[in-house]
Amino acid sequence: MPFPSRRRGLPLRLAGCALALALVALVAAPAARTTFLPDDPAGAARAMGPLPACRYDDILTSPRGYGDWAVTLVDAILRVPRTYVPPNLVPVAEAGIEGSGKVRQVMVDDLRAMADAARAAGAALGVQSAYRSYDKQRKTFRGWVDRYGREQALKFSARPGHSEHQLGLAIDFRSESGGSPFEGDWGETKAGKWMAANAWQYGFVMSYPKGRQAVTCYEYESWHYRYVGRDLAEAIHDSGLTIREYLWAHYTTAVVPPPSGAPLPTYAPTATPDASPTPSESAAASPEASPSPTPSPSPSPSSSPTPSAEPSAAPFPPPTGGAAAISPDAAAIGLGVILVMVSAVALLARRGWFGAVP
């Protein structure tokens, strides 16, 4: 009879197909599990180990694609490359707020709503500094090093690549009435108090709050806020964590090895050091207008901020998902499918389906 001989090859073909599907599922599952959802602040933790202690290193952050803007972490350890130039930079004037500089288009609507609300509350806001390119941040940091020394500068200014300003998401705010937010504690002004109480409702979170230097790695900076979107800002606010702690626990996948001990660039003074940054540059992407024990930097309020020409968006690697290791759940599912198929083939073999084909 022809039927038995035809059916003998069928189980082998089915087993082969099932095995192939199981392997595909095994490989694809981890990719699905490492998808980053900026609008899903309650996502499962993805941190690669505990939050590292503060130190100064130069490890590329992950994720860092332009589409991962809300969950990209830069700090004293993690950085973006020099080629990171966020797309869709627009003047802050589009948000109807006083000041100069550029920010990513994604925040404009919320920035406008926040500025309107603050004005209505009698706490009108202005912008002291916004987007800063890698090279601009390099000059700013070098200026503070030349003026106060590297050890002090590291406490209140970010090295190039490590600044939230380079993401196009950070703003140094001031009061609309003018004056420098870097003199005294801007957080005690009417505008500063309003921001501390309400900014999160519009998607902005203070990056370096008072008393949290041990985890932010920078001193208190009452004027520096980062935009992460309303949902994520609410989650961070409700958690009581800083931006660094929250992003590390939920989204960051960069692997941070133990300190190597290798020296970092010193940014030696040049013949014409940028020792006196203008207000739009000062206290760059970092915390503290008042590094201790030295006197606080005092950029001249009379120096009007002059936005520099912004570089056009440069090519940038696609978003990276960080860890690509196979998850335990995916491995268990794939192994289970394989075991089921092996058992099925063994059962069919005992029933004589794999006898010699004439």
Residue pairs with C-beta under 8 A, 6 or more apart in sequence:
5 357
5 358
7 353
8 353
8 354
8 355
8 357
9 357
11 344
11 345
11 348
11 353
11 354
12 345
12 354
15 341
15 344
15 345
18 337
18 341
19 338
19 341
21 337
22 334
22 337
22 338
22 341
23 334
25 330
25 333
25 334
25 337
26 326
26 330
26 331
26 333
26 334
27 326
29 326
29 327
29 329
29 330
29 333
29 334
30 324
30 325
30 326
30 327
30 330
31 321
31 324
33 327
33 329
33 330
34 46
34 253
34 321
34 322
34 323
34 324
35 321
36 46
36 63
36 68
36 71
36 251
36 319
36 321
37 43
38 67
38 68
38 69
38 70
38 71
38 229
38 232
39 70
39 229
39 231
39 232
41 231
41 232
41 234
41 235
41 236
41 250
42 235
43 250
43 251
44 250
45 249
45 250
46 250
46 251
46 252
46 253
46 322
46 323
47 248
47 249
47 250
47 252
47 253
48 252
48 253
48 254
48 255
48 256
48 322
48 323
49 255
49 256
51 215
51 244
51 245
51 248
51 249
52 77
52 256
54 76
54 213
54 214
54 215
54 217
55 76
55 77
55 217
55 259
56 76
56 77
56 154
56 159
56 264
57 76
57 77
57 78
57 256
57 259
57 260
57 264
58 79
58 159
58 161
58 264
59 77
59 78
59 79
59 254
59 255
59 256
59 257
60 78
60 79
60 80
60 81
60 254
61 72
61 73
61 74
61 78
61 79
61 80
61 252
61 254
62 252
62 253
62 254
62 320
62 321
62 322
63 71
63 72
63 251
63 252
63 253
63 319
63 320
63 321
63 322
64 72
64 80
64 84
64 319
64 320
65 72
65 316
65 317
65 318
65 319
65 320
66 86
66 87
66 316
66 319
67 319
68 319
69 86
69 104
69 106
69 167
69 168
69 169
70 228
70 229
70 232
71 228
71 232
71 247
71 250
71 251
71 252
72 80
72 167
72 247
73 243
73 244
73 247
73 248
73 251
73 252
73 254
74 80
74 158
74 161
74 162
74 163
74 164
74 166
74 167
75 162
75 216
75 217
75 244
76 154
76 158
76 159
76 162
76 217
76 218
77 217
77 256
78 162
78 252
78 254
78 256
79 159
79 161
79 162
80 161
80 166
80 167
81 134
81 161
81 316
82 134
82 135
82 160
82 161
83 314
83 315
83 316
84 134
84 161
84 166
84 167
84 314
84 316
85 133
85 310
85 311
85 312
85 313
85 314
85 316
86 104
86 131
86 166
86 167
86 168
86 169
86 313
87 104
87 313
88 104
88 105
88 106
89 102
89 103
89 104
89 105
89 131
89 168
89 310
90 102
90 103
90 104
90 105
90 108
91 100
91 101
91 102
91 307
92 99
92 100
92 101
92 102
92 103
92 111
92 127
92 130
92 171
93 100
94 108
94 112
95 103
95 107
95 108
95 109
95 111
95 112
95 115
96 112
96 115
96 116
97 111
97 112
97 115
97 125
97 126
97 127
98 124
98 125
98 126
98 127
98 176
99 126
99 127
99 128
99 130
99 174
99 305
100 127
100 130
100 280
100 305
100 306
100 307
101 127
101 129
101 130
101 131
101 171
101 280
101 305
101 307
102 130
102 131
102 168
102 307
102 310
103 111
103 130
103 131
103 168
103 169
103 171
103 227
104 131
104 167
104 168
104 169
104 227
106 227
106 229
107 169
107 203
107 227
110 202
110 203
110 204
110 227
110 229
110 230
111 171
111 202
111 227
113 202
114 125
114 198
114 199
114 202
114 204
115 124
115 125
117 198
117 202
118 124
118 125
118 191
118 194
118 195
118 198
119 125
119 176
121 194
122 190
123 175
123 190
123 191
123 193
123 194
123 195
124 175
124 176
124 177
124 191
125 173
125 174
125 175
125 176
125 191
125 195
126 173
126 174
126 175
126 176
126 177
126 178
127 171
127 172
127 173
127 174
128 171
128 172
128 173
128 174
128 180
128 181
128 223
128 279
128 280
128 305
129 165
129 171
129 172
129 279
129 280
129 281
129 282
129 283
129 284
129 305
130 165
130 168
130 170
130 171
130 172
131 165
131 166
131 168
131 310
132 140
132 163
132 165
132 166
132 281
132 284
132 285
133 166
133 308
133 310
133 311
134 160
134 161
134 166
135 160
136 281
136 308
137 158
137 159
137 160
137 161
137 163
137 165
137 166
137 284
137 285
138 160
138 267
139 274
139 277
139 281
140 157
140 274
140 277
140 281
140 282
140 284
141 153
141 157
141 158
141 159
141 160
141 267
141 284
142 267
142 269
142 270
142 273
142 274
143 273
143 274
143 275
143 276
143 277
143 281
144 152
144 153
144 156
144 157
144 277
144 284
144 297
145 153
145 266
145 267
145 269
146 269
146 273
146 274
146 275
147 153
147 273
147 275
147 276
147 297
148 291
148 294
148 297
150 266
150 267
152 291
152 294
153 291
155 218
155 219
155 286
155 287
155 288
155 291
155 292
156 218
156 219
156 221
156 283
156 286
156 287
156 288
156 289
156 290
156 291
156 297
157 283
157 284
157 285
157 286
158 164
158 165
158 218
158 284
158 285
158 286
159 264
159 265
159 267
160 166
162 285
163 170
163 284
163 285
163 286
164 170
164 207
164 224
164 226
164 285
165 284
165 285
166 285
167 226
169 226
169 227
169 228
170 207
170 224
170 225
170 226
170 227
170 285
171 204
171 224
171 225
171 227
172 181
172 223
172 224
172 283
173 181
173 186
173 191
173 195
173 223
173 224
173 225
174 180
174 181
174 186
174 191
174 223
175 181
175 186
175 189
175 190
175 191
175 192
176 191
178 301
179 301
180 279
180 282
180 298
180 299
180 301
181 192
181 222
181 223
181 289
182 223
182 279
182 282
182 283
182 289
182 296
182 297
182 298
182 299
183 289
183 296
183 298
185 192
185 222
186 192
186 222
186 223
187 193
187 196
187 210
187 220
187 222
187 223
188 222
192 222
192 223
195 204
195 206
195 225
196 206
196 222
199 205
199 206
199 225
199 233
200 233
200 234
200 236
200 237
201 230
201 233
201 234
202 230
202 233
203 227
203 228
203 229
203 230
203 232
203 233
204 225
204 226
204 227
204 228
204 233
205 225
205 226
205 228
205 233
205 236
205 237
205 243
206 221
206 222
206 224
206 225
207 216
207 218
207 221
207 224
207 225
207 226
207 242
207 243
207 244
207 287
208 216
208 218
208 219
208 220
208 221
208 224
208 242
208 286
208 287
208 288
209 216
209 220
209 242
210 220
210 222
211 220
212 220
212 242
213 219
213 220
213 287
215 242
215 244
215 245
216 242
216 244
216 287
217 244
218 286
218 287
218 288
219 287
219 288
219 290
219 291
219 292
220 287
220 288
221 283
221 286
221 287
221 288
221 289
223 283
224 283
224 285
224 286
224 287
226 243
227 233
228 236
228 243
235 246
236 242
236 243
236 246
239 246
241 249
252 322
253 321
253 322
253 323
254 322
255 322
255 323
274 281
276 299
276 300
277 284
277 299
278 299
278 300
278 303
278 304
278 305
278 306
279 299
279 300
279 301
279 303
279 304
279 305
280 305
280 306
280 307
281 299
282 289
282 297
282 299
283 289
283 297
283 299
288 296
289 296
289 297
290 296
290 297
291 297
348 354
